[in-house]
Amino acid sequence: MRIVVALGGNALLKRGEPMTAQAQRANVKVAAEALAAIAQEHQLIISHGNGPQVGLLALQGAAYKPDEAYPLDVLGAETEGMSGYMIEQELGNLLPF
């Protein structure tokens, strides 16, 4: 069976937590542990959000040089890739190839 799961950006980086790669990776690991059993038995498709992550990059860019900040679409692509990479890594640590 094909199963689609959506992980919101707030599931990957929770309100009140430090906005760090370590905090996100810890949350991704928890999600991956829950999803690994599903992936063993089914075709798993994962979609994920990136609200807190793209907001953080936008703030960092504005603090650096506000007039030279990257556009939001580029920041979105960057954070989508980062989050997808972390999900892939954590699932790969749990699942056989």
C-alpha positions as CSV (number, residue, x, y, z in Angstrom):
1,M,0.0,0.0,0.0
2,R,1.2,3.6,-0.7
3,I,1.0,5.8,2.4
4,V,1.5,9.6,2.3
5,V,2.7,11.4,5.5
6,A,3.0,15.1,5.9
7,L,5.4,16.4,8.5
8,G,4.8,20.1,9.2
9,G,7.8,22.4,9.7
10,N,6.7,22.8,13.3
11,A,7.0,19.0,13.8
12,L,10.6,19.3,12.8
13,L,11.4,22.4,14.8
14,K,9.0,22.9,17.7
15,R,7.9,26.2,19.2
16,G,10.1,27.1,22.2
17,E,13.0,24.9,21.2
18,P,16.3,26.4,20.2
19,M,16.4,26.9,16.4
20,T,19.4,24.7,15.8
21,A,20.3,21.9,13.5
22,Q,20.7,19.7,16.6
23,A,17.2,20.3,17.8
24,Q,15.8,19.7,14.3
25,R,17.8,16.5,13.9
26,A,16.5,15.2,17.3
27,N,12.9,15.8,16.2
28,V,13.5,14.3,12.8
29,K,14.9,11.2,14.5
30,V,11.7,10.8,16.6
31,A,9.6,11.1,13.4
32,A,11.8,8.6,11.6
33,E,11.5,6.1,14.4
34,A,7.7,6.3,14.1
35,L,7.8,6.1,10.3
36,A,10.4,3.3,9.9
37,A,7.9,0.6,10.7
38,I,5.5,1.9,8.1
39,A,8.3,2.1,5.5
40,Q,9.2,-1.6,6.2
41,E,5.7,-2.8,5.1
42,H,4.5,-0.1,2.7
43,Q,5.6,2.4,0.1
44,L,6.1,5.5,2.2
45,I,5.9,9.0,0.7
46,I,6.9,11.9,3.0
47,S,6.1,15.5,2.5
48,H,7.4,18.1,4.9
49,G,7.0,21.8,5.6
50,N,9.6,24.4,6.4
51,G,8.0,27.4,8.0
52,P,10.2,27.9,11.1
53,Q,13.3,26.9,9.1
54,V,12.8,29.4,6.3
55,G,11.8,32.1,8.8
56,L,15.1,31.6,10.6
57,L,17.2,31.9,7.4
58,A,15.3,35.0,6.4
59,L,16.1,36.6,9.8
60,Q,19.7,35.6,9.5
61,G,19.9,37.0,6.0
62,A,18.3,40.3,7.0
63,A,20.7,40.7,10.0
64,Y,23.7,40.1,7.7
65,K,22.9,42.5,4.9
66,P,19.3,43.4,4.6
67,D,19.7,44.9,1.1
68,E,21.3,41.7,-0.2
69,A,19.1,39.0,1.4
70,Y,18.2,36.0,-0.7
71,P,14.7,35.9,-2.0
72,L,12.1,33.8,-0.1
73,D,11.8,31.2,-2.9
74,V,15.5,30.5,-2.7
75,L,15.4,30.3,1.1
76,G,12.5,27.9,0.8
77,A,14.4,25.7,-1.6
78,E,17.4,25.7,0.7
79,T,15.4,24.7,3.8
80,E,13.4,22.0,1.9
81,G,16.6,20.4,0.8
82,M,18.1,20.5,4.3
83,S,15.0,19.0,6.0
84,G,14.7,16.3,3.3
85,Y,18.3,15.4,3.7
86,M,17.9,15.0,7.5
87,I,14.8,12.9,7.0
88,E,16.6,10.7,4.5
89,Q,19.6,10.3,6.8
90,E,17.6,9.3,9.9
91,L,15.4,6.9,8.0
92,G,18.5,5.4,6.4
93,N,20.0,4.8,9.8
94,L,16.9,2.7,10.7
95,L,16.1,0.9,7.5
96,P,18.0,-1.8,5.6
97,F,19.1,-0.9,2.1
